[in-house]
Structure formats: C-alpha cells, structure tokens
Amino acid sequence: MSFFRSFLLSFFLFALVTVKCFATTSTQSVLAPSPAPVSTLASQALSERVVAYQIDARFDAVKRALDATEVLTYRNLTSQPQDTFPFHLYLNAFQPTSTFMKENRHEYPTFKWEDKFKASAEIRALEVVGMGDLTSQIKFIAPDDGNLEDRTVFQVKLPRPVAPNESVQFKIAFHDQFGEVFVRTGYKRDFILGGQWFPKVGVWWQGAWNCHQFHLSSEFFADFGTFDVKLTVPRNEVVGASGVQLAEADNSDGTKTLTFRGEDIHDFVWTAQPSYRVVEDYFTGSMGKVKIRMLMQPGHMSQAARHMRIMKETLKRFDEWYGPYPYRQITVVDPAYGGGQRAGGMEYPTLITGNATWWMPEGVRLLEQTLSHEFGHQYWYGMVATNEFEDPWLDEGINSYTECKILDDIFGKDRSLMDLWGITESDSAEQRNSYRAAADLDPISRFAYHYINGVYYYDLVYGKTVTVLVTLEKVVGEETLKRAIRTYFMRYRFKHPTQEDFLKTIEEVSGQDLRWYFNQAVYGTEVLDYEILRADSDRADWYVKDPPAEKKGETLYRTTVLVHRKGGFIFPVDVLVKFDNGETVTGHWDGRERWASFTCDKKAKLVSAEIDPGNAVLLDKNYFNNSYTTKPDTRATRKVLYYWTWITQVVAQWLAWLA
Amino acid sequence: MTEHRGLLCEGFFRLKNYKRVLWWMFIVNLGLSMLGAFPAAISVRMATDHSLHARRLVDSFDLGAFSALASDPEVHLFSTTGNSLYFIGAFSADASSCEVNLYSTTACSLHFALLFMLFSLFLTGGVLEAYRTNRKLATREFFEACGSYFWRWIRLLLMMTIVLVPIVLLGMALLKHTATLLKDSPNEKAAFWFFLAGAGLIGFLLICVRLWFDIAQVRAVVEEDSRMLRNLQHAFMLTFGNFPTLFWMYLRLVVFGWIAFGLGLWTWARRPAAGFEWTILLLELVVLWGFAMRLWQRACEMVWYQRRVL
C-alpha cells in the first residue's frame, strides 16, 4: 500500500473514532463516573444502576393530587437493541374496571366500589431525548389477562432502537390523583402515602421484558438505580421518604421543597402528614451508623420505644446473621388509623410502614411481627430483588422465615408471637397453622396472581414457605441453613435471582442433593402427614396355656409399632419408642412405603411411640397423631371439657336473664 | 318481715333462708353445661388422650396447638351444623370409629344453654313464692308453684321479646356507627368511647326492661293475677313511678356481680400455670356468685313490693 493511501486510511480511521467519541445524539455512549454515594454507607455503587430517576413533583394537599416531571435515564444492559419500553402505572389499578379491582370483586363478592378509592396516574407528555415527543405512541397493554380496560402497564415504541450499553432518556410529565387508601397507597384525612406513584420502567429479565399488570395478590419488580426526587409540599407537612433528605427550602407560596436521594434502590416512596411526630435514634451495624427515623401518629407516642426496640433488635440480627444493612437510614412510618392502616404493614426500599394501635398489649406481639417482617424486606426484595410477581415466596416466604427466627431469638421460641395471661403462641406455629389450611392447594412456586385465592396465597407463600424452611433445618441443620441464606444474600444482593438460584445455593452450602425435598415442598402440593397406627406390647409366651404371672423386668414382650404415611410427601423420620424400664429405642424410617412396622423383643412394655420427637418436621400436618401412649392422659381432654363447660355455664347464665 | 332492715339486707336474708334454690340452679347449670360440652370433649379426646403433643395444652395453653386441634377436620371442634342429639350416641360408640363431625359441638352447647334458660323460667314461680311467704317451702309446694306460674312466664317472655326488638335495633345501629367511626373518625379512640357510651345506654335500657318485667312477675305472684297484659301495665306504672329506688337497688347488685366476675377473671389470668383444680374452684365461684346476685335481686323486688304496695 502506498504511503498516501496509508495516510488516508489512518486519517479516516482517526476521524471515525474522534466523531464517535464526541457524538451527542439521543444516546449517551460515555458514562460520567458516579459521585460518591450519599445515601449508603458504601464508598462506591453497590448495584449496576440500570435506571436513574430524577423527579420533580408538586403535591396539592387539598386536591390530594400531584404534578411531576420525571427524567428517567435507562442504561441498556440487555445485550440487545431495545426500541420498545414498557412502564408500570400502578395507581391506575384503583379504578373499578382494572384487573386489580376485578380480582378484588371476584375474591370478595360483597365488595362495593366507592368513588373515594379512585386513583389515577395520567401521562401528560412523554418525550425521548433526541427522538421527540412520543406521547401519541403510548399504548396500554395487558400482557397478563388481556383486560383492555386495565391501564397499569403501557409501552412506548421508539423510532429507533437504543443500542446495547447505551442510554436513553425519557422525559415524562404526569399527573397523579390519589384516592383514599384502598391498599398501600393513598390518603386518609391529612395523611398521604405516595407509593407506586411514578411511571416505572419494566425489567428486562431472562431475555424479555417483565412488566406485569397490577394484581390483587402481586407486588412489584424493578431495576436498581438512583432516585433524585424533589418534592414540593405545603410547609406544615412532615415528610418521610426513601433514601436520605439532602435539602429543604421554603418557597414564597407557603410550600417547601425537599430534596431526596436514594442510591442502589429500585423504588421510591414518600409520605406526609402535618401531625407526624418524629423520633430518631441510631443503630451501629458492621458498615456504620444507621439512622432509624420514625414518623409516629401523635396518639401512639407511648409505643415509640416499643417500635425502636424491635427495630434495633432486628437490625442487629440481620447484620450478624445475613449481612450488613448498607443504607444510611431506615424510615419507619406509623400510618394514620382507621382506613389509613391499609397503608400499614408494607415495605419499600429504606422505608417501611407498621401497624400500631393504641390498645395492643405488650404480650401480643403483632407490632413486633410486622416491623420485623417489613424490615426484613429490606433484604428480601430490597437488596435481593426477586420478581415478586413470579416468585413471591422468595421475598415473602424467606422473609417470614427470617422473621420467625428473629422473634424466636428475641422472645423465646414458644412465645414469640404471644405471651399473655398464660396463653402463648409462637410465630412459626401460627405460620404452620395458616399453611395447614391450604396444604394441598397450590405449590409455592406459583405466580402470585395464579393462586386459588388471596387468602390461600397468603397461607402458602408466607406460611408454607416458613414451614418448608424450618423443616429443611432438620435435613441440613439450622446453622447450615443460616449459612446458606447468608451466602444467598451476599451473592445475590443488588441482583434479580430466581428460585433455582436460592435452592442451588442451599444445595451448594449444605453439600447435599435436596431435589427430592424441593420437588415436593416447593414445586409440589404433596401433604406430609405421618401417624402411629398401632403401638402395643404383647407377651412373647402368649401361646402358653397357663403362662406365669407378668413380672416387670422378667416377662418378655414383643413390642410392635406400626407407622403410616397418610399424605403423599415422603420424608425420612425418626421413631422413638419408650419402655417402662426407662429404655428408649430409636428407629429411622425413610417414608418411602406407605407404612412400616418396627418390632422389638424386650423384657419391658411399651410406654409410648413417637414419630419425629421434638416436632422438627413442621410440615407434618397433624402432630396429634404422631404419637401414641399406652396409658391415656386425659388431662388435655378434661381441660378442654372444663373450659367449654364453663363458657356454656356463663352463656346459660346470661340467657337466663331473659327469665 | 322485719321493717327495720334495709331493702338489700332483707332481701339477703330471704335469699339466705331459701338458699337451696341457689344450689339447685347452680347444679343444674353445671350439669346441663357439662352435657353441652360433652360432644366437644369426645371430639377432642380422640386426638389427645393418647397423644404426647396434648401436653402442650396441659402445661400452659399453647394457642397454636389448640387452634391446630380445633381446625383438624377429624376433630371439628367449632362445628355448628348437625343434630346435637347425636351426642348421646357418642357415649357408646367406639372411639376409633366415632364420626364426631356428624354432631355439632357449638350448637349442642347452645341448646343446653337454652334449656337452662327454660329451667330458670320454670323455677321463677317457686322462687318468688318462697320469697313472698318468707319461709322454706316443701319441695312439693315449691314445684307446684313453679308449675302454676310457668305459662304466665312464657307469655311474659313473649311480650318481653317484642319490647326488646327496638333495643336490639338500637344495638345494631350502634355497632354500625362504631364501625364507621373506626374507619373515619379523626380521633382514634372515638369509636371505643362511642361504643362504651352506647353499650352503657343499651345496658341501662335493658335494666329498665328487666326491672319492669321482674316487678310484673312479682305482682303476678303476690296479687295472683293471671292476666299478664294488665299485670304488665300495672307493673310499668309501679316500676317507673318508683324508678330511682328500684334502679339503685338493681344497679348495686349488677355492679357487685360484674365486679366479682371481673375479679375472678383477673385472678384466673394471673394464676400459675399449674393448679387446675384451683382454677375450677375460682371460676365456679364466679358462676355461683352470679346466680346469688340474681336471686338477691328477686328477693329485694319481692320485699320492696310487699313494703310499698301492701
């Protein structure tokens, strides 16, 4: 090649590279380095930060409406060019013809629609930087059920695709009208909780867009990123939000603008009420100091200490057992009573809502259960951001399990949920009881909105998962399972793992093949129920015509214990047999056959036989048939008989008032 | 009759003089209630008598274990369907084959409670006759009096049912408004206070009705009046013409009764986990005290009527 040609080629190549480097089209190919985090305790970004939301919102407390502009910068890390983007508009679920409301009516046939619950999110304008106004390209879709009246998902097609590793900027002007709280979001009197209030882009997951409609039993799924939110509210409002507050400025029109930033989170919520009482304290975890900021109702201030106590105890255990809480703040909201409590018992990244009441005694630990649970969601869902539509048990179920372990550790295993007037109950027992009600209906691996109904969704996703995991402790050991869950957290935080990721992690850490268990417990609906069908001791010399009198310690007996697997779930169990000379014999049964017989010749008689002594197999549907004693113990029967009698006496006495 | 004794004091002495009726009421109440509770016990015993897990209900009270037991379909503890008479068959049935879900546990208890109510109604004639004569009636005399007034009391009961209808409707409106306040009131405790005030009003109205019909019964015995409607009219004028005295007498005994009830439950709640026999004794004393208060009221009404009218 001649020198001149070489020179031209080089020049051409140089120009090409130079132009590419400095091109400012609708896509950004050079990413500015992230500033140091302000809302986390880390020194750098914790997640891939697919999205960056900048929202400037103005809330009208009189109309309970909000106008905002959102700039969403989306980084295309999908490895494919993308020209279609779906968005969630969750607030539109609170309309009578939405999928959410139709499912609600189907679940509760006596439900009557009231206009006060109506909420909406309206896109006023949508522009893609460099591609123009695409408002007319907005198209509502119903990917789950085809309900064209449902407006909780829209998609927009771009005139040209966004290349892999490049970013696209959406500028969206929207208007929210909040309704009275039906569930999670809305107002009640002067309380407002703004949840799922902004257009939220779907998640590219497993090779496709994952952007489900809002269902009665489903929750949410979104990518990690940053949120820079400016919220303008009346000056008398006390405000809480995700992330941390960076600034507050009074405006001349009687409002104030608060600036929040949240990093490495996938949702942003805010709340406001003029009469919130703020209580703050700190927890020092392994990554540093975390501010616990509580927004309490004035009438519940006597319970502030109770809130703070459980928050610190929970934070401590999560930090020690599973991994550090990396955010600088956790906000705890006590929602307004009455209908406002429908916003209670909910989780958002770095903000949770409780459910205090003025009358809840200390011995009834529903408040502690709620707060411990909702904080746990910071880990299961907040950081390990599983798909709540498709794998609800991975956040709700695992979280319910860790909640049980934490409450057991704080309050004692048998009284973690209640200890009042001699009546006790454990959290895991309550979860087990709810699972028992729906044991054979749906596998926990089901999509959230595919369960037979909302009540059984709760029973299975929460209750059965707890029961499955506590039973799994018997197979792999409690400490091993704890290590496995810690490994799962540390490996998959700030990612979107699947149920197989979780199950494989347990198998990896335990070193065991657990498919036999997971196939039944997670993917199946088999019921586990073992019973003692028969247990007795017979004289070995039964055939002798005039046998000698029975003598303890001298007469030989053949003891038979017959165990039966009533359900379809196969699980290995121990069988403990006790004799009247104090000896015990433990047998092991793999449960594969429908029944098994254990025999033993001894100069002692059977006292009791018990399957799974210690009741470690929580999945067993009925503990009462797991054991048999030769000598009846009627104390429980007499106790029930007596209390039932007494209640009948009192009712009879009150009825006799008519005489 | 000793005039120098106060109303409550004289009433107490009449109650004391004829305290056997108190024991009859208590024993029949206990007996009928035990019969009503048997289906529940039979349902439960099949699951608990030979089960080690049942110890969770004995040592303390494990609510999780109890609710697991109650919701077990083979136990079916809180069933309300089925015929309560089937419980009789359960005594003789083999435990392993007994189909306990055929008969109703809750309905059975309710049936026996109603039966006791009828028994109390039956006894009222004899009780009032004994307090009227202020002497120990022979058993035959007593039950003759019970029988002779029973139909009159049935008629009064029917009339009372009619009178109670508006109070029941008021109670339903109270509950509805409480639910509304619970959802919408800016004051979190408003619903609670409203409910308490409403319950107080309902309680007051119920006391007024009970007092009126009590005086009607007393009058029917003293005047031997068999025309209940007329009796009721006279009783109305008597009761509300002397309302403060009668209400104050009645209220004190109601309050004594509820204080004892509350104290009993409070003591029970603070009992140690063991000591079940002590629990039985305490709770039965509470029931006995309730009957004593009611009979004391009847005695005082009789004394008042005899002093005021005769």
Interface residues (C-beta under 8 A of the other chain):
Chain A: R189 Q297 G299 Y337 G338 G339 W358 W359 D414 M418 W421 G422 I423 T424 E425 S426 A429 E430 R432 N433 R436 A437 S608 E610 N615 N622 Y623 F624 N625 N626 S627 Y628 T629 T630 P632 D633 T634 R635 A636 T637 R638 K639 V640 L641 Y642 W644 T645 W646 I647 T648 Q649 V650 V651 A652 Q653 L655 A656 W657 L658 A659
Chain B: N29 L30 L32 S33 M34 G36 A37 F38 A40 A41 V44 R45 A47 T48 D49 H50 S51 L52 H53 A54 R55 L57 V58 S60 F61 D62 L63 G64 A65 S67 A68 L69 S71 D72 T105 S109 L110 F112 A113 L114 F116 M117 L118 S120 L121 T124 W153 L157 M160 L182 K183 D184 S185 P186 E188 K189 F192 R210 A269 R270 R271 A273 F276 T279 I280 L283 E284 V287 G290 F291 R294
